[in-house]
């Protein structure tokens, strides 16, 4: 018993182990536990809804545009207050022919410059003061437009973000299973961020912004949605979380498509940190600084490194100074990453992995993509133009 207590003492005094676990757990959710809940102003339903510009950035989205326009028109927002703009980014498919039967504005710049460039053009010629951006493959629930517009009727918010929902279909089922669970978990954290102060990011599938707060997106920006959100925060404005505004899309078609998308997002995360260094300044707004570092920066930088280094350290300690604690942790670490590998092989084969394999696989995938994205950003091998991800 005395020997066991001594082993526990060495474990507690292992500052690297304790600090590493603390950082990982903090970044993955513990940061939200102490956050107080502020009293939000209740939204007042207007007698008359404002006119809005609904912008759909699109590059060769002929497979989705007809359904997207029908879906937008089926929302319970007054159609006479809805300007629909298709911001085509050099599309060379049949998109223009497909949308010809609808009362929408189709703009094609003739050359592919990236989603941000398409959004910039659409924002310039949009007729109304509230801009809504939504991806062509994201289908909205009936009340989505009203829900996303409502917070912007007050002076408290300059931007509002809907909720992304990933659904599974045929061969996409396994590749998107982990993603769907991840977004359910993310929804809780976003709710806590909003209850405390503000969101620090928005989902590109559906967000709204006041035209006066829209910032022109540089040509090389990878994460246009995060760029707009960070720009709003630097203006001293808030972003509202609107979980009732749902944007539903199918998950990535397979493992290769999913990893391509995540690496691009991770590279965009590093780019965002470099572009918005002022968000690290607690004097400017300590609440935004806390949320930005806890919810975003740690997951893009320190946590991915610790995620793979910590098991190596534990195994090393179990070998050079074996005791029950380190041996137990080493066995657990090896079992965890073996489960991740089995999940990897099953996903590569486009088969359905069980829950206990898919979760460790998906978490490992996210952290691998974060490291790979850092490499891509440092080496400058990313472009602002679309890397289209195949979906089912």
Secondary structure as the mmCIF struct_conf table of DSSP 4:
data_model
#
loop_
_struct_conf.conf_type_id
_struct_conf.id
_struct_conf.beg_label_comp_id
_struct_conf.beg_label_asym_id
_struct_conf.beg_label_seq_id
_struct_conf.end_label_comp_id
_struct_conf.end_label_asym_id
_struct_conf.end_label_seq_id
HELX_RH_AL_P HELX_RH_AL_P1 UNK A 2 UNK A 13
HELX_RH_AL_P HELX_RH_AL_P2 UNK A 15 UNK A 27
TURN_TY1_P TURN_TY1_P1 UNK A 28 UNK A 29
HELX_RH_3T_P HELX_RH_3T_P1 UNK A 30 UNK A 32
TURN_TY1_P TURN_TY1_P2 UNK A 33 UNK A 34
HELX_LH_PP_P HELX_LH_PP_P1 UNK A 35 UNK A 38
HELX_LH_PP_P HELX_LH_PP_P2 UNK A 40 UNK A 46
BEND BEND1 UNK A 47 UNK A 48
HELX_LH_PP_P HELX_LH_PP_P3 UNK A 49 UNK A 51
STRN STRN1 UNK A 52 UNK A 58
BEND BEND2 UNK A 59 UNK A 60
TURN_TY1_P TURN_TY1_P3 UNK A 62 UNK A 64
HELX_RH_AL_P HELX_RH_AL_P3 UNK A 65 UNK A 74
BEND BEND3 UNK A 75 UNK A 77
HELX_RH_3T_P HELX_RH_3T_P2 UNK A 79 UNK A 81
STRN STRN2 UNK A 82 UNK A 88
BEND BEND4 UNK A 89 UNK A 90
BEND BEND5 UNK A 93 UNK A 94
HELX_RH_AL_P HELX_RH_AL_P4 UNK A 95 UNK A 99
TURN_TY1_P TURN_TY1_P4 UNK A 100 UNK A 101
BEND BEND6 UNK A 102 UNK A 103
STRN STRN3 UNK A 105 UNK A 108
BEND BEND7 UNK A 110 UNK A 111
HELX_RH_AL_P HELX_RH_AL_P5 UNK A 115 UNK A 125
BEND BEND8 UNK A 128 UNK A 129
STRN STRN4 UNK A 130 UNK A 134
TURN_TY1_P TURN_TY1_P5 UNK A 136 UNK A 137
HELX_LH_PP_P HELX_LH_PP_P4 UNK A 138 UNK A 138
STRN STRN5 UNK A 139 UNK A 140
HELX_LH_PP_P HELX_LH_PP_P5 UNK A 141 UNK A 141
TURN_TY1_P TURN_TY1_P6 UNK A 142 UNK A 143
HELX_RH_AL_P HELX_RH_AL_P6 UNK A 144 UNK A 150
HELX_RH_3T_P HELX_RH_3T_P3 UNK A 151 UNK A 153
BEND BEND9 UNK A 154 UNK A 156
STRN STRN6 UNK A 157 UNK A 167
HELX_RH_3T_P HELX_RH_3T_P4 UNK A 170 UNK A 172
HELX_RH_AL_P HELX_RH_AL_P7 UNK A 173 UNK A 196
TURN_TY1_P TURN_TY1_P7 UNK A 197 UNK A 197
BEND BEND10 UNK A 200 UNK A 200
TURN_TY1_P TURN_TY1_P8 UNK A 204 UNK A 205
STRN STRN7 UNK A 206 UNK A 210
HELX_RH_3T_P HELX_RH_3T_P5 UNK A 211 UNK A 213
HELX_LH_PP_P HELX_LH_PP_P6 UNK A 216 UNK A 218
TURN_TY1_P TURN_TY1_P9 UNK A 219 UNK A 220
BEND BEND11 UNK A 222 UNK A 222
HELX_RH_AL_P HELX_RH_AL_P8 UNK A 224 UNK A 234
TURN_TY1_P TURN_TY1_P10 UNK A 235 UNK A 236
STRN STRN8 UNK A 238 UNK A 250
HELX_LH_PP_P HELX_LH_PP_P7 UNK A 251 UNK A 251
STRN STRN9 UNK A 252 UNK A 252
BEND BEND12 UNK A 253 UNK A 254
HELX_RH_AL_P HELX_RH_AL_P9 UNK A 255 UNK A 275
TURN_TY1_P TURN_TY1_P11 UNK A 276 UNK A 276
HELX_RH_3T_P HELX_RH_3T_P6 UNK A 277 UNK A 280
HELX_RH_AL_P HELX_RH_AL_P10 UNK A 282 UNK A 292
HELX_RH_PI_P HELX_RH_PI_P1 UNK A 293 UNK A 297
HELX_RH_AL_P HELX_RH_AL_P11 UNK A 298 UNK A 300
TURN_TY1_P TURN_TY1_P12 UNK A 301 UNK A 301
HELX_RH_AL_P HELX_RH_AL_P12 UNK A 302 UNK A 320
BEND BEND13 UNK A 321 UNK A 321
HELX_RH_AL_P HELX_RH_AL_P13 UNK A 324 UNK A 348
TURN_TY1_P TURN_TY1_P13 UNK A 349 UNK A 350
HELX_LH_PP_P HELX_LH_PP_P8 UNK A 352 UNK A 354
HELX_RH_AL_P HELX_RH_AL_P14 UNK A 355 UNK A 379
TURN_TY1_P TURN_TY1_P14 UNK A 380 UNK A 380
BEND BEND14 UNK A 384 UNK A 385
HELX_LH_PP_P HELX_LH_PP_P9 UNK A 388 UNK A 390
STRN STRN10 UNK A 391 UNK A 391
#
